[in-house]
Amino acid sequence: MPNNDKANCALKELTRMACRSGASGAKTISIGDIPIEDDLAVLCRKPCCENYGLSPGCPPHVSGPSGFRELLRNFRYAIVIKIDVPLDILLSAERWAIMKLLHEIVAGIEQAAVKTGNLSSKSFAGGSWKKIFCHDYEDCRVLTEGGECRNFRYARPSMSGFGINVSKLMQAAGWTMKRYDGEADPDRVSTAPICGLILIG
């Protein structure tokens, strides 16, 4: 955590901005509190994940856990955000609109951080760019044509591909993880969180 007043004020304003933009919560954490597990990134491969290779923000097009650990050396702190989503929405096709909002929020915080002088700030979210932003297109323009991403302002890499343990990340932010795993009683689990991460630096 930064120890000067200016940096603390900037972080507080960024967390407030996240909540104004639609996040249910936003917290600043130390870079050392970001949990990275190699085995989790392996789950992004086929046949475990149907989105493998479909967008630049997912494996094998990202640097994975080793690259993310190297990246973290350039940062001192991060902001974790969450959106608590009603379970009936999370289990329906409506979830893609919420995932899109998640990407828009973390991208907005990243861009705001850059404007305040934190030029290397980077953000990460969840889900496949292809399904969230380009479900109406057959292919990804970046991967097939070497062109510009249709949604470069908002589409951000998936945390899963870097081995980030979202449950532990939320615990680091001080939140209880109530995650629906397909077996819990929907009548007892009314909401479940989706999460994003912004590295500030």
The 8 nearest C-alpha neighbors of each residue, nearest first, counted from 0:
[[1, 29, 76, 2, 75, 28, 27, 30],
 [2, 0, 3, 6, 7, 75, 76, 4],
 [1, 3, 0, 4, 7, 6, 5, 8],
 [2, 4, 6, 5, 1, 7, 8, 0],
 [3, 5, 7, 6, 8, 2, 1, 9],
 [6, 4, 8, 7, 3, 9, 10, 2],
 [5, 7, 9, 8, 4, 3, 10, 1],
 [8, 6, 4, 10, 9, 5, 11, 3],
 [7, 9, 11, 5, 6, 10, 4, 12],
 [10, 8, 6, 12, 7, 11, 5, 13],
 [9, 11, 13, 7, 12, 8, 6, 14],
 [12, 10, 8, 14, 13, 9, 15, 7],
 [11, 13, 15, 9, 10, 14, 16, 8],
 [14, 12, 16, 10, 15, 11, 9, 17],
 [15, 13, 17, 25, 11, 16, 12, 10],
 [16, 14, 12, 18, 17, 13, 11, 19],
 [15, 17, 13, 19, 14, 18, 12, 20],
 [18, 16, 20, 14, 15, 19, 22, 13],
 [19, 17, 22, 15, 21, 20, 16, 24],
 [18, 20, 16, 17, 21, 15, 22, 14],
 [21, 19, 17, 18, 16, 22, 104, 15],
 [20, 22, 18, 19, 23, 17, 104, 82],
 [23, 21, 18, 82, 24, 17, 81, 20],
 [24, 22, 82, 81, 83, 18, 21, 25],
 [23, 25, 22, 81, 80, 18, 26, 82],
 [26, 24, 80, 14, 79, 17, 81, 18],
 [25, 27, 79, 78, 172, 14, 28, 80],
 [28, 26, 78, 77, 79, 76, 25, 29],
 [29, 27, 77, 76, 78, 172, 26, 30],
 [28, 30, 76, 31, 32, 0, 77, 75],
 [31, 29, 76, 32, 75, 33, 77, 28],
 [30, 32, 29, 33, 34, 28, 76, 75],
 [33, 31, 30, 29, 34, 171, 28, 168],
 [32, 34, 31, 30, 168, 35, 163, 29],
 [35, 33, 164, 163, 32, 168, 167, 36],
 [36, 34, 163, 162, 164, 33, 64, 37],
 [37, 35, 162, 38, 39, 163, 34, 164],
 [36, 38, 162, 39, 40, 64, 35, 41],
 [39, 37, 41, 40, 36, 162, 42, 35],
 [38, 40, 162, 41, 42, 37, 36, 159],
 [39, 41, 162, 160, 42, 38, 43, 37],
 [40, 42, 38, 43, 39, 44, 37, 160],
 [43, 41, 40, 44, 39, 47, 48, 38],
 [44, 42, 48, 41, 40, 160, 51, 47],
 [45, 43, 42, 51, 48, 41, 47, 46],
 [46, 44, 47, 48, 51, 49, 43, 42],
 [45, 47, 48, 44, 49, 43, 51, 42],
 [48, 46, 45, 42, 44, 43, 49, 41],
 [49, 47, 43, 45, 50, 46, 44, 51],
 [48, 50, 51, 45, 46, 47, 44, 43],
 [51, 49, 48, 53, 52, 127, 57, 43],
 [52, 50, 49, 44, 53, 48, 58, 45],
 [51, 53, 54, 58, 59, 50, 57, 60],
 [54, 52, 50, 51, 129, 139, 55, 57],
 [53, 55, 56, 52, 57, 129, 128, 139],
 [56, 54, 60, 57, 61, 142, 53, 141],
 [55, 57, 156, 54, 157, 61, 155, 60],
 [56, 58, 55, 160, 54, 60, 61, 157],
 [59, 57, 60, 61, 160, 52, 51, 43],
 [58, 60, 61, 52, 57, 51, 62, 44],
 [59, 61, 58, 55, 57, 56, 62, 52],
 [62, 60, 58, 63, 59, 57, 56, 160],
 [61, 63, 66, 67, 64, 65, 60, 161],
 [62, 64, 161, 66, 61, 65, 160, 67],
 [65, 63, 161, 67, 162, 66, 37, 68],
 [66, 64, 68, 67, 63, 69, 62, 161],
 [65, 67, 62, 69, 63, 68, 64, 70],
 [66, 68, 70, 64, 69, 65, 161, 63],
 [69, 67, 65, 71, 70, 66, 64, 72],
 [68, 70, 66, 67, 71, 72, 65, 73],
 [69, 71, 67, 72, 68, 73, 66, 74],
 [72, 70, 68, 73, 74, 69, 67, 30],
 [71, 73, 70, 74, 69, 68, 75, 30],
 [72, 74, 71, 70, 75, 200, 69, 119],
 [75, 73, 200, 71, 72, 76, 199, 198],
 [76, 74, 30, 29, 0, 200, 73, 77],
 [75, 77, 29, 30, 0, 28, 74, 199],
 [76, 78, 198, 199, 28, 197, 27, 30],
 [77, 79, 27, 197, 26, 196, 28, 80],
 [80, 78, 196, 26, 25, 195, 27, 197],
 [79, 81, 25, 195, 24, 194, 196, 22],
 [82, 80, 194, 24, 193, 23, 22, 192],
 [81, 83, 23, 22, 193, 192, 84, 194],
 [84, 82, 192, 191, 23, 190, 81, 193],
 [83, 85, 190, 191, 192, 82, 86, 89],
 [86, 84, 190, 88, 87, 189, 89, 191],
 [85, 87, 190, 89, 88, 189, 84, 90],
 [86, 88, 90, 85, 89, 91, 189, 190],
 [89, 87, 91, 86, 90, 85, 93, 94],
 [88, 90, 94, 86, 91, 87, 84, 85],
 [89, 91, 87, 88, 86, 94, 92, 93],
 [92, 90, 88, 93, 89, 94, 87, 86],
 [91, 93, 94, 95, 90, 88, 89, 96],
 [94, 92, 91, 95, 88, 96, 89, 97],
 [93, 95, 89, 97, 92, 96, 88, 91],
 [94, 96, 98, 97, 93, 131, 99, 92],
 [97, 95, 99, 94, 98, 93, 100, 131],
 [98, 96, 100, 94, 99, 95, 101, 93],
 [99, 97, 95, 101, 100, 96, 94, 102],
 [98, 100, 96, 102, 97, 101, 131, 95],
 [99, 101, 97, 103, 98, 102, 104, 96],
 [102, 100, 98, 104, 99, 103, 97, 105],
 [103, 101, 99, 105, 100, 104, 153, 124],
 [102, 104, 100, 153, 106, 101, 105, 107],
 [103, 105, 107, 101, 106, 102, 100, 20],
 [106, 104, 108, 107, 102, 103, 122, 109],
 [107, 105, 109, 103, 153, 104, 108, 102],
 [106, 108, 104, 110, 105, 109, 103, 111],
 [107, 109, 111, 105, 110, 106, 112, 104],
 [110, 108, 106, 112, 107, 111, 120, 121],
 [109, 111, 113, 107, 112, 108, 106, 114],
 [110, 112, 108, 114, 113, 109, 107, 115],
 [113, 111, 109, 115, 117, 110, 114, 108],
 [112, 114, 118, 117, 110, 116, 115, 111],
 [113, 115, 111, 112, 116, 110, 117, 118],
 [116, 114, 112, 113, 117, 111, 118, 9],
 [115, 117, 113, 118, 114, 112, 200, 119],
 [118, 116, 113, 200, 112, 119, 120, 115],
 [117, 119, 113, 116, 120, 200, 112, 114],
 [118, 120, 200, 117, 121, 113, 199, 198],
 [121, 119, 199, 200, 198, 118, 109, 117],
 [122, 120, 198, 197, 109, 119, 199, 123],
 [121, 123, 197, 196, 105, 109, 198, 106],
 [124, 122, 156, 196, 155, 195, 158, 157],
 [123, 125, 195, 157, 158, 102, 155, 156],
 [126, 124, 157, 158, 195, 127, 194, 159],
 [125, 127, 157, 128, 98, 124, 131, 130],
 [126, 128, 129, 130, 131, 50, 125, 54],
 [129, 127, 131, 132, 130, 54, 154, 126],
 [130, 128, 133, 127, 134, 131, 132, 54],
 [129, 131, 134, 127, 128, 132, 133, 95],
 [130, 132, 128, 95, 129, 99, 127, 133],
 [131, 133, 128, 129, 130, 134, 150, 99],
 [134, 132, 129, 135, 136, 130, 131, 128],
 [133, 135, 130, 136, 129, 132, 131, 137],
 [136, 134, 133, 137, 132, 130, 129, 138],
 [137, 135, 133, 134, 138, 139, 129, 140],
 [136, 138, 135, 139, 134, 133, 129, 140],
 [139, 137, 136, 140, 143, 53, 142, 133],
 [138, 140, 142, 141, 143, 54, 53, 129],
 [139, 141, 144, 143, 146, 142, 138, 148],
 [142, 140, 145, 146, 139, 144, 148, 147],
 [141, 143, 139, 140, 145, 144, 55, 54],
 [144, 142, 140, 141, 145, 139, 138, 146],
 [145, 143, 146, 140, 141, 142, 139, 147],
 [144, 146, 141, 142, 143, 140, 147, 148],
 [147, 145, 141, 144, 140, 148, 142, 143],
 [146, 148, 141, 149, 140, 145, 151, 150],
 [147, 149, 151, 150, 141, 140, 146, 139],
 [148, 150, 151, 147, 140, 133, 132, 141],
 [149, 151, 148, 152, 154, 153, 132, 133],
 [152, 150, 148, 153, 154, 149, 147, 155],
 [153, 151, 150, 154, 106, 103, 155, 107],
 [152, 154, 103, 106, 151, 102, 150, 155],
 [155, 153, 151, 150, 102, 128, 152, 156],
 [154, 156, 123, 124, 153, 102, 56, 122],
 [157, 155, 56, 123, 124, 57, 158, 154],
 [156, 158, 125, 124, 159, 56, 123, 160],
 [159, 157, 160, 161, 163, 124, 123, 125],
 [160, 158, 162, 161, 157, 163, 40, 39],
 [159, 161, 40, 158, 162, 58, 63, 57],
 [162, 160, 63, 64, 159, 158, 163, 40],
 [161, 163, 40, 36, 39, 35, 159, 64],
 [164, 162, 35, 158, 161, 34, 159, 165],
 [163, 165, 167, 34, 166, 35, 168, 162],
 [166, 164, 168, 167, 163, 169, 194, 34],
 [165, 167, 169, 168, 164, 176, 170, 178],
 [168, 166, 170, 169, 165, 164, 171, 34],
 [169, 167, 165, 171, 170, 166, 33, 164],
 [168, 170, 172, 171, 166, 174, 167, 165],
 [169, 171, 167, 173, 174, 172, 168, 175],
 [172, 170, 168, 169, 173, 32, 167, 28],
 [173, 171, 169, 170, 174, 26, 28, 168],
 [172, 174, 170, 171, 169, 175, 26, 168],
 [175, 173, 170, 169, 172, 176, 171, 168],
 [176, 174, 170, 177, 173, 169, 166, 172],
 [175, 177, 178, 166, 174, 169, 170, 192],
 [178, 176, 191, 175, 179, 192, 188, 190],
 [177, 179, 191, 176, 180, 192, 190, 188],
 [178, 180, 181, 183, 191, 177, 188, 182],
 [181, 179, 182, 178, 183, 177, 184, 191],
 [182, 180, 179, 183, 184, 185, 178, 90],
 [183, 181, 180, 184, 179, 185, 178, 188],
 [184, 182, 181, 179, 185, 180, 188, 187],
 [183, 185, 186, 187, 188, 182, 181, 179],
 [186, 184, 188, 187, 183, 189, 86, 179],
 [185, 187, 184, 188, 189, 183, 86, 190],
 [188, 186, 185, 184, 189, 183, 190, 179],
 [189, 187, 185, 186, 190, 184, 179, 183],
 [188, 190, 86, 85, 187, 185, 186, 191],
 [191, 189, 85, 86, 84, 188, 83, 192],
 [190, 192, 178, 84, 83, 177, 86, 179],
 [193, 191, 83, 82, 84, 81, 194, 190],
 [192, 194, 82, 81, 83, 191, 195, 84],
 [193, 195, 81, 80, 192, 124, 82, 125],
 [196, 194, 124, 80, 123, 79, 81, 105],
 [197, 195, 79, 123, 122, 78, 124, 80],
 [196, 198, 122, 78, 77, 121, 199, 123],
 [199, 197, 77, 121, 120, 122, 76, 200],
 [200, 198, 120, 77, 76, 197, 117, 74],
 [199, 117, 120, 74, 119, 198, 118, 75]]
